[in-house]
Amino acid sequence: MSLVSAPRLVTDRLILRGPEPRDAEPMIAFLLDRSRSDGFGGYDHRGDAWRWFALNVGHWHLRGYGYFTIEMKDSGTPAGICGIWNPEGWPEPELGWVVFEGYEGQGIAREAAERARRYAYADLGLTTLTSNIVPGNTRSIALAERLGAVHERTYQNHHMGEDMLFRHPGPEVVLA
């Protein structure tokens, strides 16, 4: 049962869907694993990680979009999150992604990000997207660049500290 009214987006291997109650535990586990989640905004306390999960549900209700759960089509297992993020204080809508432990290096983040970006442009009518990445997160930087995003500037993110803003190609390129 989805907690939000999100569409189901399908790719060859993935389903991007709204968060469900069963997604809380994998997301909390990711957020509490500081070695994996620091570039995303990890936590030391379970209650803080739970609040982030609830924040994403609320983001969907307030903005009409948010992070989808990335579900593997073949197993129904949550493999990460990907979607459009724009909480209060963010510079502009961001395309973000995370894959959970055991799902790295399989192209899942790219497949999900390409589909979420098409959704943002074609269905939400957004005209630009960024990806905000902390310096040193080489895997996310490499993926942003493979997606055609270009480093535009570095800025101070209230929540993350120094952040690099990568600008994605617009709908005129992505939807062509």
C-alpha positions as CSV (number, residue, x, y, z in Angstrom):
1,M,0.0,0.0,0.0
2,S,1.6,3.3,-1.1
3,L,1.7,6.1,1.4
4,V,1.4,8.7,-1.4
5,S,-0.3,9.1,-4.8
6,A,2.8,8.6,-6.9
7,P,2.7,7.1,-10.4
8,R,4.4,3.8,-11.1
9,L,7.3,4.3,-13.5
10,V,8.6,1.2,-15.2
11,T,11.9,0.4,-16.9
12,D,13.4,-2.8,-18.2
13,R,14.5,-4.0,-14.8
14,L,12.9,-1.6,-12.3
15,I,9.7,-0.2,-10.9
16,L,9.8,3.3,-9.4
17,R,6.9,3.6,-7.0
18,G,5.8,5.6,-4.1
19,P,7.1,4.7,-0.6
20,E,5.3,1.9,1.2
21,P,5.5,1.0,4.9
22,R,7.7,-2.0,4.1
23,D,10.3,0.4,2.6
24,A,11.0,2.1,6.0
25,E,13.4,-0.6,7.3
26,P,15.7,-0.7,4.2
27,M,15.8,3.1,4.1
28,I,16.5,3.4,7.8
29,A,19.3,0.8,7.5
30,F,20.8,2.8,4.7
31,L,20.6,6.1,6.6
32,L,22.2,4.5,9.7
33,D,25.1,3.1,7.8
34,R,27.3,6.3,7.8
35,S,30.0,4.8,5.6
36,R,27.3,4.5,2.8
37,S,25.0,7.4,3.6
38,D,27.2,10.4,4.6
39,G,27.1,11.8,1.0
40,F,23.3,11.6,1.2
41,G,22.8,12.8,4.8
42,G,23.2,9.8,7.1
43,Y,22.1,9.7,10.7
44,D,23.4,8.2,14.0
45,H,20.0,7.6,15.6
46,R,17.2,5.4,14.4
47,G,14.5,8.0,15.2
48,D,16.2,10.6,13.0
49,A,16.4,8.1,10.1
50,W,12.7,7.2,10.6
51,R,11.9,11.0,10.5
52,W,13.7,11.2,7.2
53,F,11.5,8.4,5.8
54,A,8.4,10.3,7.0
55,L,9.8,13.6,5.6
56,N,9.9,11.9,2.1
57,V,6.2,10.9,2.5
58,G,5.4,14.5,3.5
59,H,7.4,15.9,0.6
60,W,5.2,13.9,-1.8
61,H,2.1,15.4,-0.2
62,L,3.4,19.0,-0.2
63,R,5.2,19.1,-3.6
64,G,3.4,16.4,-5.5
65,Y,6.7,14.6,-6.1
66,G,9.6,13.1,-4.1
67,Y,11.8,10.1,-3.9
68,F,10.4,6.9,-5.5
69,T,11.4,3.5,-4.1
70,I,13.4,1.6,-6.7
71,E,12.0,-1.9,-6.7
72,M,13.6,-4.8,-8.6
73,K,11.0,-6.1,-11.1
74,D,12.1,-9.7,-10.8
75,S,12.1,-9.9,-7.0
76,G,10.0,-7.0,-5.7
77,T,12.9,-6.1,-3.4
78,P,13.6,-2.4,-2.7
79,A,17.0,-1.6,-4.2
80,G,17.2,2.2,-3.4
81,I,15.5,5.5,-4.0
82,C,15.5,8.0,-6.8
83,G,13.4,11.0,-7.6
84,I,12.9,14.7,-7.4
85,W,13.8,16.5,-4.2
86,N,13.1,20.1,-3.3
87,P,12.6,20.6,0.4
88,E,12.5,24.1,2.0
89,G,15.9,25.7,1.6
90,W,17.0,23.7,-1.5
91,P,18.3,25.9,-4.4
92,E,15.9,24.2,-6.9
93,P,14.5,20.8,-7.8
94,E,17.1,18.1,-7.6
95,L,17.4,14.7,-9.3
96,G,18.8,12.4,-6.6
97,W,19.5,8.7,-6.3
98,V,20.7,6.1,-3.8
99,V,21.2,2.4,-4.2
100,F,21.2,0.1,-1.2
101,E,24.0,-2.3,-0.3
102,G,24.4,-5.1,-2.7
103,Y,22.9,-3.1,-5.7
104,E,25.9,-1.0,-6.6
105,G,27.7,-1.3,-9.9
106,Q,24.6,-2.7,-11.8
107,G,23.5,0.4,-13.5
108,I,20.4,0.6,-11.3
109,A,20.9,4.2,-10.3
110,R,21.4,5.3,-13.9
111,E,18.4,3.5,-15.1
112,A,16.2,4.9,-12.3
113,A,17.6,8.4,-12.8
114,E,17.0,8.5,-16.5
115,R,13.4,7.4,-15.9
116,A,12.8,9.9,-13.1
117,R,14.3,12.7,-15.1
118,R,12.0,12.0,-18.1
119,Y,9.1,12.0,-15.6
120,A,10.1,15.3,-14.2
121,Y,10.3,16.9,-17.6
122,A,7.4,15.2,-19.4
123,D,4.9,14.8,-16.6
124,L,5.7,17.4,-14.0
125,G,6.6,20.1,-16.6
126,L,9.9,21.0,-14.9
127,T,12.3,22.8,-17.2
128,T,15.6,22.3,-15.3
129,L,17.1,19.9,-12.8
130,T,20.2,19.7,-10.7
131,S,22.0,17.1,-8.8
132,N,23.6,18.4,-5.6
133,I,26.6,16.2,-4.6
134,V,29.1,16.5,-1.8
135,P,32.7,16.8,-2.8
136,G,34.4,13.4,-2.7
137,N,31.3,11.4,-3.7
138,T,33.0,10.2,-6.8
139,R,30.4,7.6,-7.7
140,S,27.6,10.1,-7.8
141,I,29.7,12.7,-9.6
142,A,30.6,10.1,-12.3
143,L,26.9,9.2,-12.7
144,A,25.8,12.8,-12.9
145,E,28.4,13.3,-15.7
146,R,27.3,10.1,-17.5
147,L,23.8,11.6,-17.4
148,G,25.1,14.7,-19.1
149,A,25.0,17.0,-16.1
150,V,27.7,19.6,-15.9
151,H,29.3,21.1,-12.7
152,E,27.9,24.6,-12.5
153,R,29.0,25.8,-9.0
154,T,29.8,25.0,-5.5
155,Y,27.5,26.4,-2.7
156,Q,26.9,25.9,1.0
157,N,23.9,23.6,1.7
158,H,22.4,24.3,5.1
159,H,22.0,20.5,5.7
160,M,25.0,19.1,3.9
161,G,27.7,21.8,4.1
162,E,29.7,22.3,0.9
163,D,27.7,20.9,-2.1
164,M,28.5,20.8,-5.8
165,L,25.6,21.7,-8.1
166,F,25.5,19.8,-11.4
167,R,23.0,21.0,-14.0
168,H,21.3,18.4,-16.1
169,P,20.4,18.8,-19.8
170,G,16.9,20.3,-20.2
171,P,13.8,18.7,-21.6
172,E,14.7,19.9,-25.1
173,V,17.6,17.4,-25.0
174,V,16.2,14.6,-22.8
175,L,12.8,14.3,-24.5
176,A,14.0,14.8,-28.0
